[in-house]
Amino acid sequence: MKHAMPLTDFLSELSRAVENGTFVKLLLSHPTSNADDLKSVEIRPILVKRDLKLSFTYHHKTRDIVKNSTPTEGAALVGRMLGKSFTLARLLMQEADVHLSFQGQTATLTRHPATQTQAPSLTHDRPKNRTLTNTHQGYLQALGLTDAQGHVLKTAQDKFRQIDKYIEILDGLIRALPANTAETGPLRIADMGSGKGYLTFALYDHIANTLHRPVEVIGVETRPDMVALCNRIAQDNGMENLHFVQGSIADFDASGTHVVIALHACDTATDDALAKAVRANAALIVVAPCCQKQIRREMEAPHNTKLPPHALTFFLKYGTYVERMAEMLTDGLRAQILEICGYTTNVFAFVSDAHTPKNVMIVATLPTRPKKPEDIAALKAALATTKSQFGISIHYLETLLKL
Ligand SMILES: C[S@@+](CC[C@H](N)C(=O)[O-])C[C@H]1O[C@@H](n2cnc3c(N)ncnc32)[C@H](O)[C@@H]1O
């Protein structure tokens, strides 16, 4: 059949986006006579009792019917409907939109800029459920987030929302990782620059007590007071596979680590964490960078005044745009360097900027098939072009990875 390949590619794209947590919505439209009175189908990801499902809303002429299925069954179902009952499918992902259209037996796959870049909401259409449902936990109180009755303190609402959102995102990403085996041992996670450990504790609790997965979590932190406090809270709460070590990220031995996390690790500490993750061949990397100073310094270096003008030169005379551009470039180049190292990346705002301006998250996962050398070469060329346009001689992450 002529459209076998585009359809297969489209379904792989769907499965990959569901796995990576970037799938926002899939719309099937332009019904054929096989669809009877079915007008269209809308599919989106939801969490049902913490399990990721695909929710299918079948829009009939006079009524809507909603049915949920597992991601695998759901993708198979979409495959059966496409080209038979519907001739247009629009897959909305955070990184891009992909359309599959049929004309007779010919299927065409096209890629478009993303129309929905926000992280998908995984809840039903009722007020948002929390992922961290059990707030009667000693560690939450010890960290100053809840009171003795398990109520989230007024002063901790933003922090709690951020932690909850973070666990919601990590939940899907961790579930998508291969199961533990005798060979791999428990899931080993390093949280680089763990600070007071808000996210470290919540993640450990979620994986150990909700996902019931064998896990070892290590928080790496320079401040001895934070390390001592966190180790005491972990001990008091019987979290025996959660430990905090004092030291710098650059000196931490990350070999054998499956997941590397760094949230708001300042400036180039994020690069130290990324380099450790790449060297450990970590299956999952999640960072939310902050204080992107290195690239700003490069952008403002004297040699930049001699650069030939480019489309964005005009903006660079305004300090606020320089700052935003430095942030975008720092993190965009980080994502691109990770792509060059073989990862598939996604960059998105993980909480609203009403709660924190440090809300950009980079997620990197190792694809099942290694990238082709020609694709890596193209990524390297694009990286060089971007850097030269902005007068950036080197990104600190490149130095660390000796690219
Ligand atoms: C802004 S706090 C974030 C803490 C925590 N990750 C969170 O999101 O709640 C950054 C923490 O990283 C630590 N840090 C910064 N650079 C570090 C480095 N190179 N090695 C280890 N810890 C570092 C700081 O001491 C600080 O506690």
The ligand as a Tripos MOL2 file, in Angstrom:
@<TRIPOS>MOLECULE
LIG
   27    29     1     0     0
SMALL
NO_CHARGES

@<TRIPOS>ATOM
      1 C1         18.7620   27.5990   43.6760 C.3       1 LIG1
      2 S1         19.2150   26.2420   44.6220 S.3       1 LIG1
      3 C2         18.1400   24.9870   44.0150 C.3       1 LIG1
      4 C3         17.9380   23.8640   44.9560 C.3       1 LIG1
      5 C4         17.0310   22.7530   44.4820 C.3       1 LIG1
      6 N1         17.5560   22.0640   43.3310 N.3       1 LIG1
      7 C5         15.6470   23.2730   44.2010 C.2       1 LIG1
      8 O1         15.3050   23.4520   43.0200 O.co2     1 LIG1
      9 O2         14.8970   23.5040   45.1540 O.co2     1 LIG1
     10 C6         20.7670   25.7800   43.9160 C.3       1 LIG1
     11 C7         21.5630   24.9020   44.8410 C.3       1 LIG1
     12 O3         22.6540   24.3660   44.0830 O.3       1 LIG1
     13 C8         23.8040   24.3960   44.9060 C.3       1 LIG1
     14 N2         24.9580   24.4350   43.9810 N.ar      1 LIG1
     15 C9         25.2860   25.4350   43.1230 C.ar      1 LIG1
     16 N3         26.3780   25.1050   42.4300 N.ar      1 LIG1
     17 C10        26.7410   23.8680   42.8390 C.ar      1 LIG1
     18 C11        27.7930   22.9890   42.4790 C.ar      1 LIG1
     19 N4         28.6640   23.3210   41.5450 N.pl3     1 LIG1
     20 N5         27.8800   21.8000   43.0900 N.ar      1 LIG1
     21 C12        26.9600   21.4400   44.0380 C.ar      1 LIG1
     22 N6         25.9440   22.2460   44.4320 N.ar      1 LIG1
     23 C13        25.8350   23.4360   43.8350 C.ar      1 LIG1
     24 C14        23.6510   25.6510   45.7380 C.3       1 LIG1
     25 O4         24.3870   25.5740   46.9340 O.3       1 LIG1
     26 C15        22.1560   25.6600   46.0000 C.3       1 LIG1
     27 O5         21.8230   24.9980   47.1870 O.3       1 LIG1
@<TRIPOS>BOND
     1     1     2 1
     2     2     3 1
     3     2    10 1
     4     3     4 1
     5     4     5 1
     6     5     6 1
     7     5     7 1
     8     7     8 2
     9     7     9 1
    10    10    11 1
    11    11    12 1
    12    11    26 1
    13    12    13 1
    14    13    14 1
    15    13    24 1
    16    14    15 ar
    17    14    23 ar
    18    15    16 ar
    19    16    17 ar
    20    17    18 ar
    21    17    23 ar
    22    18    19 1
    23    18    20 ar
    24    20    21 ar
    25    21    22 ar
    26    22    23 ar
    27    24    25 1
    28    24    26 1
    29    26    27 1
@<TRIPOS>SUBSTRUCTURE
     1 LIG1         1 GROUP 0 **** ****
